[in-house]
Structure formats: C-alpha cells, structure tokens
Amino acid sequence: MKPRLIIGNWKMHGTVPDALKIITGLEHQLKTAPEVEVAIAPPATALYTVGVSIQESFLLLAGQHCHWEDKGAFTGEISPAFLADVGCLYVLVGHSERRQHFGLTDEGTNKIVQASLRNELIPVLCVGESEAERKNGKTWEVLDRQLKVGLAGLHTKELEHIVIAYEPVWAIGTGNTATPGQACEAHHFIRNQLGKRFDAPSANAVRILYGGSVKPDNVEAFAREPAVNGCLVGGASLEAADFAAIVRIMERVPSSATTEGKK
C-alpha cells in the first residue's frame, strides 16, 4: 500500500510572493517530514518558483490541469510536458470546475489522463456527482460513467500510476461536506468498479482521496475511515496553519503505507 496523500489545490489564488509565503509557513508549521505525502498545486505562474523552492523539501508539486497534447497551436494551454519540466509529480485531471466552467468532457478527461501518463505524471482523476444528480439517485451512474470513460484504454499496469479523487460537486466550496458514510460508500463503489474493469489487487492499491470543503475541524472523521486514502483540499490549503493541521491529523491515524517516492 502507498501512503496517504493530501493535495492542496490553490485554484486561481496567489501571486508568486503569495505562494512563497504559504510555502514558508508550511515548512515552519511542519518542521519534520510527515508520514504522509503532501503535494501542492499552485497556479501555473508560480509552478517554477515553487518547484525550485521545495526541491529540498518533503513537499511535492502538482499541476491543476493540462492539455492532452504535448505541444501545438493551443494558445493559453499548459502542456503536460511543461508540468513535468518544472518538477510536477501529480496533475489534477477532470476537476469539477474544469468540467463545469470550461466544458471539459469525460472523453477530454481521458485524453488528459493518457497524456499525463505519457509524460510520467501521476493523474489525479477527479470524479463526483452534482447536487441534482444525487437527489435524482444518479450518483452511481455518474461515477460509473466518469470512471469508465476517464480510464478508457488504460492497461492494468498503468492503474498503479493513477490516483482517484472523489469530489461531490455539491460539497466543493459550499461549506457542505459529505458525511464520512457518504464518502466511504462512494469510495467503495469506485474501488469495486476499478476491480471489475482491471483486477482486485490493482484496484486495492489505488489511492482514493476525498475532496469537498475539507477543513481541520472535519478531516479527522474522514481520516478514521480506511476507505479514505487522503484528501484533496481547496480553500483550507491557502492557510499554512490550517493545511498543516489537516496533514498532522491525517498523519495521526494509522495507515499501512509505503511511499511512491519523490520524482
């Protein structure tokens, strides 16, 4: 098994000085390397500077999004090769905000997953249902489709380089958090679907993160659940003290983990 993974998604927040301030605060708060993996996903404009700053740190670097081509006439896009070049290990793929605001489809998400793997990045495939879909009893249908299409064309061996993030859209940035029971139910469903499409041993090795208004005062309930292998943290990751508290709480809960290692 791999260690629990906590990723801080800074979204469209922070200039380069802001980013360095958060990094300094995190390193001050987390004086010793935690027994979990900690990655940060700053805005693209800060990736290089942050990457240089954390080279000797336990912190890992993640991109928030990338294109499915390595290069080309795609003005304003970020190539997966660019992310690898500045030291990213992870990249968020199919985040609900990319789907909702920028029209990213399941098919487009799949192409980005494959492009990420091609460039030796670990894609964090984000899946999750909207409030309307949950109310209409379509949660499992939505998750099944997003997994089926998002991971189409992958071989079983590639599954070991995939992370899944369950982020119920109705809980992102709303202050409404899924209950640990709801999260576990979704995580078990996701793992079962992976087992059906690939094989049980490979599916059991995949880390499934919970994302959706994760904060220091609610993360312990998720950390106690064996089905939750980490968290995708939004707003709370912009405050060094809050993010560090989340990391330490996740670290305190016993986990049978081995590291995937720094790139």
Secondary structure, 3 states (H helix, E strand, C coil): CCCCEEEEECCCCCCHHHHHHHHHHHHHHCCCCCCCEEEEECCHHHHHHHHHHCCCCCCEEEECCCCCCCCCCCCCCCCHHHHHHCCCCEEEECCHHHHHHHCCCHHHHHHHHHHHHHCCCEEEEEECCCHHHHHCCCHHHHHHHHHHHHCCCCCHHHHHHCEEEECCHHHCCCCCCCCHHHHHHHHHHHHHHHHHHCCHHHHHCCEEEEECCCCCCCHHHHHCCCCCCEEEECHHHHCHHHHHHHHHHHHHCCCCCCCCCCC
